[in-house]
Amino acid sequence: MKRQLIFKEQWFATTKKEAEEIIEEAMEDKHIVKRAITEKSNRNGDYFQVDIEFKYNTARGLMEVE
């Protein structure tokens, strides 16, 4: 059996409001364990990076089910 335990997403947003909307949308999933908005900049301007991590199960939990 092969199962994914942790799923990570990274998003790009041009405004803080867009970044917060991404987080709000992700909060609907009860498996979210980490969320972060990081303001970054480069020579083209400022932007926001949104990091979200979901944990769907543990190895122990999967083994107990079988």
Predicted model as a PDB file, atoms N, CA, C, CB and O in Angstrom, pLDDT in the B-factor column:
MODEL        1                                                                  
ATOM      1  N   MET A   1       0.848  -1.174   0.000  1.00 71.00           N  
ATOM      2  CA  MET A   1       0.000   0.000   0.000  1.00 71.00           C  
ATOM      3  C   MET A   1       0.897   1.243   0.000  1.00 71.00           C  
ATOM      4  CB  MET A   1      -0.967  -0.005   1.228  1.00 71.00           C  
ATOM      5  O   MET A   1       1.945   1.276   0.645  1.00 71.00           O  
ATOM      6  N   LYS A   2       0.465   2.233  -0.724  1.00 77.00           N  
ATOM      7  CA  LYS A   2       1.187   3.494  -0.817  1.00 77.00           C  
ATOM      8  C   LYS A   2       0.193   4.625  -0.576  1.00 77.00           C  
ATOM      9  CB  LYS A   2       1.895   3.646  -2.206  1.00 77.00           C  
ATOM     10  O   LYS A   2      -0.815   4.718  -1.275  1.00 77.00           O  
ATOM     11  N   ARG A   3       0.465   5.486   0.406  1.00 78.00           N  
ATOM     12  CA  ARG A   3      -0.422   6.616   0.727  1.00 78.00           C  
ATOM     13  C   ARG A   3       0.400   7.867   0.972  1.00 78.00           C  
ATOM     14  CB  ARG A   3      -1.298   6.302   1.965  1.00 78.00           C  
ATOM     15  O   ARG A   3       1.496   7.802   1.528  1.00 78.00           O  
ATOM     16  N   GLN A   4      -0.126   8.984   0.562  1.00 81.00           N  
ATOM     17  CA  GLN A   4       0.522  10.270   0.827  1.00 81.00           C  
ATOM     18  C   GLN A   4       0.061  10.767   2.190  1.00 81.00           C  
ATOM     19  CB  GLN A   4       0.195  11.318  -0.292  1.00 81.00           C  
ATOM     20  O   GLN A   4      -1.138  10.855   2.455  1.00 81.00           O  
ATOM     21  N   LEU A   5       1.022  11.091   3.056  1.00 86.00           N  
ATOM     22  CA  LEU A   5       0.689  11.543   4.402  1.00 86.00           C  
ATOM     23  C   LEU A   5       0.620  13.060   4.497  1.00 86.00           C  
ATOM     24  CB  LEU A   5       1.703  11.015   5.392  1.00 86.00           C  
ATOM     25  O   LEU A   5      -0.284  13.604   5.130  1.00 86.00           O  
ATOM     26  N   ILE A   6       1.560  13.736   3.878  1.00 88.00           N  
ATOM     27  CA  ILE A   6       1.636  15.194   3.962  1.00 88.00           C  
ATOM     28  C   ILE A   6       1.621  15.776   2.553  1.00 88.00           C  
ATOM     29  CB  ILE A   6       2.913  15.645   4.733  1.00 88.00           C  
ATOM     30  O   ILE A   6       2.303  15.285   1.654  1.00 88.00           O  
ATOM     31  N   PHE A   7       0.837  16.824   2.382  1.00 90.00           N  
ATOM     32  CA  PHE A   7       0.723  17.501   1.091  1.00 90.00           C  
ATOM     33  C   PHE A   7       1.011  18.975   1.312  1.00 90.00           C  
ATOM     34  CB  PHE A   7      -0.694  17.290   0.451  1.00 90.00           C  
ATOM     35  O   PHE A   7       0.398  19.602   2.176  1.00 90.00           O  
ATOM     36  N   LYS A   8       1.936  19.536   0.542  1.00 95.00           N  
ATOM     37  CA  LYS A   8       2.309  20.944   0.684  1.00 95.00           C  
ATOM     38  C   LYS A   8       1.955  21.707  -0.590  1.00 95.00           C  
ATOM     39  CB  LYS A   8       3.821  21.083   0.996  1.00 95.00           C  
ATOM     40  O   LYS A   8       2.104  21.202  -1.703  1.00 95.00           O  
ATOM     41  N   GLU A   9       1.482  22.935  -0.396  1.00 95.00           N  
ATOM     42  CA  GLU A   9       1.162  23.820  -1.516  1.00 95.00           C  
ATOM     43  C   GLU A   9       1.877  25.145  -1.311  1.00 95.00           C  
ATOM     44  CB  GLU A   9      -0.378  24.035  -1.647  1.00 95.00           C  
ATOM     45  O   GLU A   9       2.049  25.603  -0.181  1.00 95.00           O  
ATOM     46  N   GLN A  10       2.290  25.750  -2.406  1.00 97.00           N  
ATOM     47  CA  GLN A  10       2.832  27.105  -2.377  1.00 97.00           C  
ATOM     48  C   GLN A  10       2.084  27.913  -3.424  1.00 97.00           C  
ATOM     49  CB  GLN A  10       4.385  27.120  -2.639  1.00 97.00           C  
ATOM     50  O   GLN A  10       1.905  27.473  -4.560  1.00 97.00           O  
ATOM     51  N   TRP A  11       1.653  29.099  -3.024  1.00 97.00           N  
ATOM     52  CA  TRP A  11       0.894  29.978  -3.894  1.00 97.00           C  
ATOM     53  C   TRP A  11       1.587  31.324  -4.009  1.00 97.00           C  
ATOM     54  CB  TRP A  11      -0.536  30.152  -3.377  1.00 97.00           C  
ATOM     55  O   TRP A  11       2.328  31.737  -3.117  1.00 97.00           O  
ATOM     56  N   PHE A  12       1.335  31.997  -5.114  1.00 97.00           N  
ATOM     57  CA  PHE A  12       1.832  33.337  -5.385  1.00 97.00           C  
ATOM     58  C   PHE A  12       0.632  34.273  -5.386  1.00 97.00           C  
ATOM     59  CB  PHE A  12       2.615  33.402  -6.746  1.00 97.00           C  
ATOM     60  O   PHE A  12      -0.391  33.966  -5.998  1.00 97.00           O  
ATOM     61  N   ALA A  13       0.744  35.410  -4.711  1.00 97.00           N  
ATOM     62  CA  ALA A  13      -0.317  36.414  -4.705  1.00 97.00           C  
ATOM     63  C   ALA A  13       0.314  37.794  -4.820  1.00 97.00           C  
ATOM     64  CB  ALA A  13      -1.188  36.308  -3.417  1.00 97.00           C  
ATOM     65  O   ALA A  13       1.385  38.042  -4.266  1.00 97.00           O  
ATOM     66  N   THR A  14      -0.347  38.684  -5.538  1.00 96.00           N  
ATOM     67  CA  THR A  14       0.192  40.032  -5.724  1.00 96.00           C  
ATOM     68  C   THR A  14      -0.232  40.986  -4.612  1.00 96.00           C  
ATOM     69  CB  THR A  14      -0.248  40.585  -7.064  1.00 96.00           C  
ATOM     70  O   THR A  14       0.407  42.017  -4.402  1.00 96.00           O  
ATOM     71  N   THR A  15      -1.319  40.647  -3.891  1.00 96.00           N  
ATOM     72  CA  THR A  15      -1.769  41.500  -2.794  1.00 96.00           C  
ATOM     73  C   THR A  15      -1.975  40.671  -1.531  1.00 96.00           C  
ATOM     74  CB  THR A  15      -3.071  42.235  -3.173  1.00 96.00           C  
ATOM     75  O   THR A  15      -2.162  39.456  -1.591  1.00 96.00           O  
ATOM     76  N   LYS A  16      -1.938  41.343  -0.401  1.00 96.00           N  
ATOM     77  CA  LYS A  16      -2.162  40.671   0.893  1.00 96.00           C  
ATOM     78  C   LYS A  16      -3.576  40.096   0.948  1.00 96.00           C  
ATOM     79  CB  LYS A  16      -1.937  41.661   2.078  1.00 96.00           C  
ATOM     80  O   LYS A  16      -3.792  39.020   1.506  1.00 96.00           O  
ATOM     81  N   LYS A  17      -4.534  40.812   0.369  1.00 97.00           N  
ATOM     82  CA  LYS A  17      -5.920  40.340   0.369  1.00 97.00           C  
ATOM     83  C   LYS A  17      -6.046  39.015  -0.386  1.00 97.00           C  
ATOM     84  CB  LYS A  17      -6.848  41.398  -0.260  1.00 97.00           C  
ATOM     85  O   LYS A  17      -6.727  38.100   0.077  1.00 97.00           O  
ATOM     86  N   GLU A  18      -5.397  38.911  -1.533  1.00 97.00           N  
ATOM     87  CA  GLU A  18      -5.417  37.660  -2.295  1.00 97.00           C  
ATOM     88  C   GLU A  18      -4.804  36.521  -1.477  1.00 97.00           C  
ATOM     89  CB  GLU A  18      -4.657  37.828  -3.629  1.00 97.00           C  
ATOM     90  O   GLU A  18      -5.324  35.405  -1.469  1.00 97.00           O  
ATOM     91  N   ALA A  19      -3.710  36.808  -0.799  1.00 97.00           N  
ATOM     92  CA  ALA A  19      -3.040  35.794   0.023  1.00 97.00           C  
ATOM     93  C   ALA A  19      -3.956  35.329   1.155  1.00 97.00           C  
ATOM     94  CB  ALA A  19      -1.719  36.350   0.600  1.00 97.00           C  
ATOM     95  O   ALA A  19      -4.031  34.134   1.442  1.00 97.00           O  
ATOM     96  N   GLU A  20      -4.645  36.259   1.791  1.00 96.00           N  
ATOM     97  CA  GLU A  20      -5.561  35.908   2.866  1.00 96.00           C  
ATOM     98  C   GLU A  20      -6.743  35.090   2.358  1.00 96.00           C  
ATOM     99  CB  GLU A  20      -6.058  37.162   3.557  1.00 96.00           C  
ATOM    100  O   GLU A  20      -7.231  34.207   3.062  1.00 96.00           O  
ATOM    101  N   GLU A  21      -7.208  35.376   1.141  1.00 96.00           N  
ATOM    102  CA  GLU A  21      -8.295  34.599   0.549  1.00 96.00           C  
ATOM    103  C   GLU A  21      -7.861  33.153   0.303  1.00 96.00           C  
ATOM    104  CB  GLU A  21      -8.762  35.245  -0.767  1.00 96.00           C  
ATOM    105  O   GLU A  21      -8.650  32.228   0.491  1.00 96.00           O  
ATOM    106  N   ILE A  22      -6.623  32.959  -0.111  1.00 96.00           N  
ATOM    107  CA  ILE A  22      -6.097  31.600  -0.319  1.00 96.00           C  
ATOM    108  C   ILE A  22      -6.102  30.833   1.001  1.00 96.00           C  
ATOM    109  CB  ILE A  22      -4.658  31.647  -0.913  1.00 96.00           C  
ATOM    110  O   ILE A  22      -6.481  29.663   1.049  1.00 96.00           O  
ATOM    111  N   ILE A  23      -5.675  31.507   2.072  1.00 95.00           N  
ATOM    112  CA  ILE A  23      -5.659  30.882   3.398  1.00 95.00           C  
ATOM    113  C   ILE A  23      -7.081  30.549   3.856  1.00 95.00           C  
ATOM    114  CB  ILE A  23      -4.971  31.811   4.425  1.00 95.00           C  
ATOM    115  O   ILE A  23      -7.327  29.457   4.367  1.00 95.00           O  
ATOM    116  N   GLU A  24      -8.008  31.479   3.676  1.00 94.00           N  
ATOM    117  CA  GLU A  24      -9.403  31.245   4.076  1.00 94.00           C  
ATOM    118  C   GLU A  24      -9.982  30.040   3.362  1.00 94.00           C  
ATOM    119  CB  GLU A  24     -10.261  32.481   3.789  1.00 94.00           C  
ATOM    120  O   GLU A  24     -10.680  29.229   3.971  1.00 94.00           O  
ATOM    121  N   GLU A  25      -9.700  29.918   2.087  1.00 93.00           N  
ATOM    122  CA  GLU A  25     -10.181  28.791   1.308  1.00 93.00           C  
ATOM    123  C   GLU A  25      -9.605  27.477   1.837  1.00 93.00           C  
ATOM    124  CB  GLU A  25      -9.821  28.974  -0.166  1.00 93.00           C  
ATOM    125  O   GLU A  25     -10.315  26.476   1.938  1.00 93.00           O  
ATOM    126  N   ALA A  26      -8.328  27.489   2.170  1.00 92.00           N  
ATOM    127  CA  ALA A  26      -7.665  26.279   2.665  1.00 92.00           C  
ATOM    128  C   ALA A  26      -8.170  25.891   4.049  1.00 92.00           C  
ATOM    129  CB  ALA A  26      -6.152  26.482   2.704  1.00 92.00           C  
ATOM    130  O   ALA A  26      -8.159  24.709   4.395  1.00 92.00           O  
ATOM    131  N   MET A  27      -8.610  26.856   4.846  1.00 91.00           N  
ATOM    132  CA  MET A  27      -9.073  26.578   6.207  1.00 91.00           C  
ATOM    133  C   MET A  27     -10.330  25.718   6.224  1.00 91.00           C  
ATOM    134  CB  MET A  27      -9.336  27.878   6.941  1.00 91.00           C  
ATOM    135  O   MET A  27     -10.672  25.156   7.265  1.00 91.00           O  
ATOM    136  N   GLU A  28     -11.017  25.604   5.105  1.00 90.00           N  
ATOM    137  CA  GLU A  28     -12.198  24.750   5.031  1.00 90.00           C  
ATOM    138  C   GLU A  28     -11.823  23.280   5.176  1.00 90.00           C  
ATOM    139  CB  GLU A  28     -12.935  24.975   3.712  1.00 90.00           C  
ATOM    140  O   GLU A  28     -12.655  22.466   5.577  1.00 90.00           O  
ATOM    141  N   ASP A  29     -10.580  22.933   4.853  1.00 84.00           N  
ATOM    142  CA  ASP A  29     -10.094  21.566   4.992  1.00 84.00           C  
ATOM    143  C   ASP A  29      -9.623  21.370   6.429  1.00 84.00           C  
ATOM    144  CB  ASP A  29      -8.943  21.263   3.975  1.00 84.00           C  
ATOM    145  O   ASP A  29      -8.744  22.091   6.901  1.00 84.00           O  
ATOM    146  N   LYS A  30     -10.200  20.409   7.115  1.00 84.00           N  
ATOM    147  CA  LYS A  30      -9.866  20.204   8.531  1.00 84.00           C  
ATOM    148  C   LYS A  30      -8.477  19.606   8.741  1.00 84.00           C  
ATOM    149  CB  LYS A  30     -10.895  19.305   9.172  1.00 84.00           C  
ATOM    150  O   LYS A  30      -8.027  19.515   9.883  1.00 84.00           O  
ATOM    151  N   HIS A  31      -7.794  19.201   7.694  1.00 86.00           N  
ATOM    152  CA  HIS A  31      -6.486  18.568   7.803  1.00 86.00           C  
ATOM    153  C   HIS A  31      -5.312  19.551   7.719  1.00 86.00           C  
ATOM    154  CB  HIS A  31      -6.346  17.539   6.729  1.00 86.00           C  
ATOM    155  O   HIS A  31      -4.158  19.126   7.678  1.00 86.00           O  
ATOM    156  N   ILE A  32      -5.587  20.830   7.694  1.00 91.00           N  
ATOM    157  CA  ILE A  32      -4.514  21.819   7.573  1.00 91.00           C  
ATOM    158  C   ILE A  32      -3.709  21.865   8.879  1.00 91.00           C  
ATOM    159  CB  ILE A  32      -5.096  23.231   7.233  1.00 91.00           C  
ATOM    160  O   ILE A  32      -4.284  21.914   9.967  1.00 91.00           O  
ATOM    161  N   VAL A  33      -2.386  21.848   8.764  1.00 91.00           N  
ATOM    162  CA  VAL A  33      -1.529  21.886   9.954  1.00 91.00           C  
ATOM    163  C   VAL A  33      -0.594  23.091   9.955  1.00 91.00           C  
ATOM    164  CB  VAL A  33      -0.712  20.609  10.049  1.00 91.00           C  
ATOM    165  O   VAL A  33      -0.058  23.454  11.002  1.00 91.00           O  
ATOM    166  N   LYS A  34      -0.395  23.709   8.806  1.00 94.00           N  
ATOM    167  CA  LYS A  34       0.501  24.862   8.744  1.00 94.00           C  
ATOM    168  C   LYS A  34       0.012  25.818   7.670  1.00 94.00           C  
ATOM    169  CB  LYS A  34       1.962  24.420   8.462  1.00 94.00           C  
ATOM    170  O   LYS A  34      -0.427  25.404   6.596  1.00 94.00           O  
ATOM    171  N   ARG A  35       0.096  27.110   7.982  1.00 95.00           N  
ATOM    172  CA  ARG A  35      -0.230  28.129   6.990  1.00 95.00           C  
ATOM    173  C   ARG A  35       0.639  29.338   7.272  1.00 95.00           C  
ATOM    174  CB  ARG A  35      -1.752  28.504   7.021  1.00 95.00           C  
ATOM    175  O   ARG A  35       0.850  29.713   8.426  1.00 95.00           O  
ATOM    176  N   ALA A  36       1.141  29.943   6.208  1.00 97.00           N  
ATOM    177  CA  ALA A  36       2.020  31.096   6.381  1.00 97.00           C  
ATOM    178  C   ALA A  36       1.941  31.987   5.153  1.00 97.00           C  
ATOM    179  CB  ALA A  36       3.476  30.648   6.635  1.00 97.00           C  
ATOM    180  O   ALA A  36       1.859  31.513   4.020  1.00 97.00           O  
ATOM    181  N   ILE A  37       1.970  33.294   5.406  1.00 97.00           N  
ATOM    182  CA  ILE A  37       2.045  34.287   4.340  1.00 97.00           C  
ATOM    183  C   ILE A  37       3.358  35.024   4.528  1.00 97.00           C  
ATOM    184  CB  ILE A  37       0.811  35.276   4.359  1.00 97.00           C  
ATOM    185  O   ILE A  37       3.612  35.597   5.588  1.00 97.00           O  
ATOM    186  N   THR A  38       4.183  35.008   3.507  1.00 97.00           N  
ATOM    187  CA  THR A  38       5.482  35.665   3.560  1.00 97.00           C  
ATOM    188  C   THR A  38       5.537  36.753   2.502  1.00 97.00           C  
ATOM    189  CB  THR A  38       6.628  34.647   3.359  1.00 97.00           C  
ATOM    190  O   THR A  38       5.299  36.496   1.322  1.00 97.00           O  
ATOM    191  N   GLU A  39       5.849  37.961   2.926  1.00 97.00           N  
ATOM    192  CA  GLU A  39       5.991  39.068   1.979  1.00 97.00           C  
ATOM    193  C   GLU A  39       7.407  39.043   1.429  1.00 97.00           C  
ATOM    194  CB  GLU A  39       5.676  40.447   2.654  1.00 97.00           C  
ATOM    195  O   GLU A  39       8.377  39.007   2.186  1.00 97.00           O  
ATOM    196  N   LYS A  40       7.517  39.061   0.118  1.00 96.00           N  
ATOM    197  CA  LYS A  40       8.821  39.015  -0.532  1.00 96.00           C  
ATOM    198  C   LYS A  40       8.903  40.111  -1.582  1.00 96.00           C  
ATOM    199  CB  LYS A  40       9.075  37.630  -1.167  1.00 96.00           C  
ATOM    200  O   LYS A  40       7.893  40.704  -1.963  1.00 96.00           O  
ATOM    201  N   SER A  41      10.103  40.364  -2.037  1.00 95.00           N  
ATOM    202  CA  SER A  41      10.270  41.356  -3.094  1.00 95.00           C  
ATOM    203  C   SER A  41      11.454  40.975  -3.958  1.00 95.00           C  
ATOM    204  CB  SER A  41      10.460  42.771  -2.506  1.00 95.00           C  
ATOM    205  O   SER A  41      12.377  40.285  -3.523  1.00 95.00           O  
ATOM    206  N   ASN A  42      11.402  41.440  -5.182  1.00 94.00           N  
ATOM    207  CA  ASN A  42      12.514  41.289  -6.107  1.00 94.00           C  
ATOM    208  C   ASN A  42      12.575  42.559  -6.957  1.00 94.00           C  
ATOM    209  CB  ASN A  42      12.352  39.999  -7.002  1.00 94.00           C  
ATOM    210  O   ASN A  42      11.871  43.530  -6.680  1.00 94.00           O  
ATOM    211  N   ARG A  43      13.389  42.550  -7.954  1.00 96.00           N  
ATOM    212  CA  ARG A  43      13.548  43.780  -8.743  1.00 96.00           C  
ATOM    213  C   ARG A  43      12.283  44.181  -9.497  1.00 96.00           C  
ATOM    214  CB  ARG A  43      14.679  43.610  -9.728  1.00 96.00           C  
ATOM    215  O   ARG A  43      12.165  45.318  -9.953  1.00 96.00           O  
ATOM    216  N   ASN A  44      11.338  43.250  -9.630  1.00 94.00           N  
ATOM    217  CA  ASN A  44      10.082  43.547 -10.325  1.00 94.00           C  
ATOM    218  C   ASN A  44       8.988  44.053  -9.398  1.00 94.00           C  
ATOM    219  CB  ASN A  44       9.596  42.322 -11.040  1.00 94.00           C  
ATOM    220  O   ASN A  44       7.944  44.506  -9.868  1.00 94.00           O  
ATOM    221  N   GLY A  45       9.208  43.984  -8.087  1.00 95.00           N  
ATOM    222  CA  GLY A  45       8.216  44.480  -7.143  1.00 95.00           C  
ATOM    223  C   GLY A  45       8.005  43.545  -5.970  1.00 95.00           C  
ATOM    224  O   GLY A  45       8.754  42.588  -5.769  1.00 95.00           O  
ATOM    225  N   ASP A  46       6.970  43.840  -5.199  1.00 96.00           N  
ATOM    226  CA  ASP A  46       6.634  43.058  -4.011  1.00 96.00           C  
ATOM    227  C   ASP A  46       5.574  42.019  -4.358  1.00 96.00           C  
ATOM    228  CB  ASP A  46       6.139  43.977  -2.868  1.00 96.00           C  
ATOM    229  O   ASP A  46       4.766  42.213  -5.266  1.00 96.00           O  
ATOM    230  N   TYR A  47       5.594  40.905  -3.611  1.00 97.00           N  
ATOM    231  CA  TYR A  47       4.584  39.863  -3.776  1.00 97.00           C  
ATOM    232  C   TYR A  47       4.484  39.077  -2.474  1.00 97.00           C  
ATOM    233  CB  TYR A  47       4.931  38.920  -4.976  1.00 97.00           C  
ATOM    234  O   TYR A  47       5.268  39.286  -1.549  1.00 97.00           O  
ATOM    235  N   PHE A  48       3.525  38.184  -2.413  1.00 98.00           N  
ATOM    236  CA  PHE A  48       3.301  37.369  -1.225  1.00 98.00           C  
ATOM    237  C   PHE A  48       3.381  35.896  -1.612  1.00 98.00           C  
ATOM    238  CB  PHE A  48       1.927  37.696  -0.569  1.00 98.00           C  
ATOM    239  O   PHE A  48       2.836  35.475  -2.632  1.00 98.00           O  
ATOM    240  N   GLN A  49       4.062  35.134  -0.788  1.00 97.00           N  
ATOM    241  CA  GLN A  49       4.135  33.688  -0.978  1.00 97.00           C  
ATOM    242  C   GLN A  49       3.327  33.046   0.134  1.00 97.00           C  
ATOM    243  CB  GLN A  49       5.621  33.171  -0.981  1.00 97.00           C  
ATOM    244  O   GLN A  49       3.539  33.336   1.312  1.00 97.00           O  
ATOM    245  N   VAL A  50       2.406  32.179  -0.239  1.00 97.00           N  
ATOM    246  CA  VAL A  50       1.544  31.506   0.721  1.00 97.00           C  
ATOM    247  C   VAL A  50       1.963  30.041   0.777  1.00 97.00           C  
ATOM    248  CB  VAL A  50       0.031  31.654   0.336  1.00 97.00           C  
ATOM    249  O   VAL A  50       1.975  29.357  -0.246  1.00 97.00           O  
ATOM    250  N   ASP A  51       2.304  29.560   1.969  1.00 97.00           N  
ATOM    251  CA  ASP A  51       2.676  28.167   2.185  1.00 97.00           C  
ATOM    252  C   ASP A  51       1.593  27.497   3.019  1.00 97.00           C  
ATOM    253  CB  ASP A  51       4.065  28.055   2.881  1.00 97.00           C  
ATOM    254  O   ASP A  51       1.214  27.992   4.080  1.00 97.00           O  
ATOM    255  N   ILE A  52       1.102  26.370   2.527  1.00 96.00           N  
ATOM    256  CA  ILE A  52       0.053  25.629   3.218  1.00 96.00           C  
ATOM    257  C   ILE A  52       0.479  24.163   3.282  1.00 96.00           C  
ATOM    258  CB  ILE A  52      -1.336  25.790   2.496  1.00 96.00           C  
ATOM    259  O   ILE A  52       0.981  23.608   2.305  1.00 96.00           O  
ATOM    260  N   GLU A  53       0.273  23.545   4.447  1.00 95.00           N  
ATOM    261  CA  GLU A  53       0.621  22.137   4.608  1.00 95.00           C  
ATOM    262  C   GLU A  53      -0.581  21.383   5.180  1.00 95.00           C  
ATOM    263  CB  GLU A  53       1.868  21.973   5.530  1.00 95.00           C  
ATOM    264  O   GLU A  53      -1.190  21.808   6.163  1.00 95.00           O  
ATOM    265  N   PHE A  54      -0.904  20.273   4.551  1.00 92.00           N  
ATOM    266  CA  PHE A  54      -2.006  19.423   4.994  1.00 92.00           C  
ATOM    267  C   PHE A  54      -1.430  18.084   5.441  1.00 92.00           C  
ATOM    268  CB  PHE A  54      -3.068  19.228   3.860  1.00 92.00           C  
ATOM    269  O   PHE A  54      -0.506  17.564   4.816  1.00 92.00           O  
ATOM    270  N   LYS A  55      -1.972  17.530   6.517  1.00 89.00           N  
ATOM    271  CA  LYS A  55      -1.559  16.210   6.989  1.00 89.00           C  
ATOM    272  C   LYS A  55      -2.818  15.354   7.071  1.00 89.00           C  
ATOM    273  CB  LYS A  55      -0.817  16.289   8.387  1.00 89.00           C  
ATOM    274  O   LYS A  55      -3.692  15.594   7.904  1.00 89.00           O  
ATOM    275  N   TYR A  56      -2.898  14.363   6.207  1.00 82.00           N  
ATOM    276  CA  TYR A  56      -4.121  13.578   6.096  1.00 82.00           C  
ATOM    277  C   TYR A  56      -4.170  12.358   6.997  1.00 82.00           C  
ATOM    278  CB  TYR A  56      -4.298  13.147   4.699  1.00 82.00           C  
ATOM    279  O   TYR A  56      -5.257  11.883   7.325  1.00 82.00           O  
ATOM    280  N   ASN A  57      -3.026  11.842   7.402  1.00 79.00           N  
ATOM    281  CA  ASN A  57      -3.018  10.674   8.265  1.00 79.00           C  
ATOM    282  C   ASN A  57      -1.622  10.483   8.812  1.00 79.00           C  
ATOM    283  CB  ASN A  57      -3.490   9.414   7.509  1.00 79.00           C  
ATOM    284  O   ASN A  57      -0.699  11.219   8.463  1.00 79.00           O  
ATOM    285  N   THR A  58      -1.477   9.518   9.648  1.00 77.00           N  
ATOM    286  CA  THR A  58      -0.167   9.140  10.159  1.00 77.00           C  
ATOM    287  C   THR A  58       0.096   7.696   9.753  1.00 77.00           C  
ATOM    288  CB  THR A  58      -0.084   9.317  11.713  1.00 77.00           C  
ATOM    289  O   THR A  58      -0.834   6.956   9.433  1.00 77.00           O  
ATOM    290  N   ALA A  59       1.340   7.307   9.767  1.00 78.00           N  
ATOM    291  CA  ALA A  59       1.666   5.916   9.426  1.00 78.00           C  
ATOM    292  C   ALA A  59       0.976   4.970  10.397  1.00 78.00           C  
ATOM    293  CB  ALA A  59       3.198   5.686   9.447  1.00 78.00           C  
ATOM    294  O   ALA A  59       0.454   3.933   9.990  1.00 78.00           O  
ATOM    295  N   ARG A  60       0.973   5.319  11.661  1.00 76.00           N  
ATOM    296  CA  ARG A  60       0.332   4.485  12.677  1.00 76.00           C  
ATOM    297  C   ARG A  60      -1.164   4.361  12.398  1.00 76.00           C  
ATOM    298  CB  ARG A  60       0.568   5.068  14.084  1.00 76.00           C  
ATOM    299  O   ARG A  60      -1.736   3.273  12.472  1.00 76.00           O  
ATOM    300  N   GLY A  61      -1.788   5.498  12.077  1.00 74.00           N  
ATOM    301  CA  GLY A  61      -3.214   5.484  11.777  1.00 74.00           C  
ATOM    302  C   GLY A  61      -3.565   4.591  10.605  1.00 74.00           C  
ATOM    303  O   GLY A  61      -4.572   3.883  10.641  1.00 74.00           O  
ATOM    304  N   LEU A  62      -2.749   4.617   9.571  1.00 72.00           N  
ATOM    305  CA  LEU A  62      -2.988   3.760   8.409  1.00 72.00           C  
ATOM    306  C   LEU A  62      -2.811   2.297   8.756  1.00 72.00           C  
ATOM    307  CB  LEU A  62      -2.056   4.136   7.269  1.00 72.00           C  
ATOM    308  O   LEU A  62      -3.579   1.455   8.291  1.00 72.00           O  
ATOM    309  N   MET A  63      -1.815   1.980   9.566  1.00 75.00           N  
ATOM    310  CA  MET A  63      -1.566   0.588   9.932  1.00 75.00           C  
ATOM    311  C   MET A  63      -2.667   0.046  10.845  1.00 75.00           C  
ATOM    312  CB  MET A  63      -0.204   0.456  10.617  1.00 75.00           C  
ATOM    313  O   MET A  63      -2.976  -1.144  10.789  1.00 75.00           O  
ATOM    314  N   GLU A  64      -3.254   0.885  11.673  1.00 72.00           N  
ATOM    315  CA  GLU A  64      -4.324   0.446  12.559  1.00 72.00           C  
ATOM    316  C   GLU A  64      -5.590   0.104  11.783  1.00 72.00           C  
ATOM    317  CB  GLU A  64      -4.623   1.519  13.593  1.00 72.00           C  
ATOM    318  O   GLU A  64      -6.356  -0.766  12.195  1.00 72.00           O  
ATOM    319  N   VAL A  65      -5.812   0.782  10.668  1.00 66.00           N  
ATOM    320  CA  VAL A  65      -7.000   0.566   9.867  1.00 66.00           C  
ATOM    321  C   VAL A  65      -6.962  -0.815   9.212  1.00 66.00           C  
ATOM    322  CB  VAL A  65      -7.133   1.661   8.804  1.00 66.00           C  
ATOM    323  O   VAL A  65      -7.996  -1.468   9.073  1.00 66.00           O  
ATOM    324  N   GLU A  66      -5.794  -1.246   8.820  1.00 60.00           N  
ATOM    325  CA  GLU A  66      -5.678  -2.545   8.133  1.00 60.00           C  
ATOM    326  C   GLU A  66      -5.752  -3.713   9.044  1.00 60.00           C  
ATOM    327  CB  GLU A  66      -4.413  -2.620   7.384  1.00 60.00           C  
ATOM    328  O   GLU A  66      -5.667  -4.855   8.593  1.00 60.00           O  
TER     329      GLU A  66                                                      
ENDMDL                                                                          
END                                                                             
